[in-house]
């Protein structure tokens, strides 16, 4: 399963996602990404503002992982995907509009995350399983 459900969309809209990439030397780079949001049913988007390690990792071919967790419900999801970087076009326009609307600085890039796999982070027996294996 690579399609976002309403529950996933809701969690992404209401919790702070954490994203991770790796360097060419396999060193993890992890951090919150408050601009990360749903772009469409199979794609996430975030504003790349710093042009730092995350951007370099993606430019060097890193996949991206995004985790979002609802601590109170002991539920969450991990999205694994392929990033695509934009400095113009519709995704970049989306990023600029999002920044303007939310009092953020104009992004250097917009990054689409094309979802390859989705995993459950729900506490219990489902933790770590692919959503496709859970019949979701």
N, C-alpha and C positions, 0 to 999 in steps of 0.2 A: 504494500500500500504506500502510495506516494502522494495521496490527496489529503489535504487538510480537512478535518471535520470541524463542525461548529464549536465543539468543546476545545479543540486545539487553538482555533482562531481566538476564542474568548480568553484562553489562558495567555496567549501571546499579547493580547491587547491590555491585559490587566496585571501581568507580572513582569519583572525585569529579566529579559533573556540574557544568558551568558553565551558568548561565542568563543570558539577555539580554532586556531590554525596551528601549523607546525612550520618551523624553519627548515631550510634545506638540510640542516644538520639534525633534524628530528627533535628540536627543542620546542616544547609546547608554548604557545602564547595564548593566554586566556584573559577574558575581561568582560564586564557588563557592556551591553550594547543597547542603550535606551532608545535609539532610533530604529531598532529592528522591529519589523511589522510584517503583516501579510501583504503580498503584492497581488497574488491570485491564488487559486485553489492548489497549485503545485509549486509555488514560488514565494520566497521571502525576499525582503529588501531591507537594506540599511544604508544610512549615510556614513560615508567614510570621511571623517573630518581631519584626522591628524596626518594621514599619509605616512604612518609609521610602520611598525613591525607587522601588523595584520595585513596591510596593503602589500608590503614586500613579500610576505609569505604567499599571498594569493597570486601575485605576479610570478612567483617562482613555482607555481603549480600546486600549492597546498589545497586540499579539500577543506571544507569548513564544517564544524559541528556546532550546533546551537542547542542549548538546554534551557528549558523553561520549567519552573517548579512552583506548584502551589503548596507551600509548606503546611498550611492548615489542613488541607485535604489529603496530604501525603500522596500527591499525584503529580505527574509531569510527563514531559516528552523530550526525546533527543532526536533532532533532525540532522541527518548527514547529507551534505550537498556539495554541488560544484558551483563555485562562485564565478560570476561574470561581471566585469568592471566597466562602468560607463562614465564618460565625461561629457556626454551630450545625449540627445534623444529622449524618448519618453521616460525611461527609468530615471535619468538625471533630472528631468523636469519634475517628476514625482518627488524626488529627494529635496529639491529646492523649495517646492511648495510645502512639504512637510516641515522643513526647517523654518520657513517664514511663519507658518501657522503655530509653531511650538516654541518660538523665541530662541531658536538655535542659530548658530552661524551657518553661512552658506557652505555646503559640503564641497570637498574637492572632487569626490566621486560618489556615484551611487553603485551599490553592489547588489546584484540579484543573486539569490541562493536558490539554484534549481535543486529541488529536493530529490535525493536518490533513495533514501530510506528513512523510515520513522520508527523509533523504538519507544516502548513504554518505560516510564520511570515511576510508575505507580508502586507504592510500597506493597510487598508481598510476592506472591508467586508470579505475577506478570512482569516484575522488574527486569529490565534488560532485554525483553523479548521484542522481536519485530512486530509491529502492529498487524502486518499481514498474517503472521502466525496466530494471532489472537482473534482472527476473523473480523477485525475492525475495518 
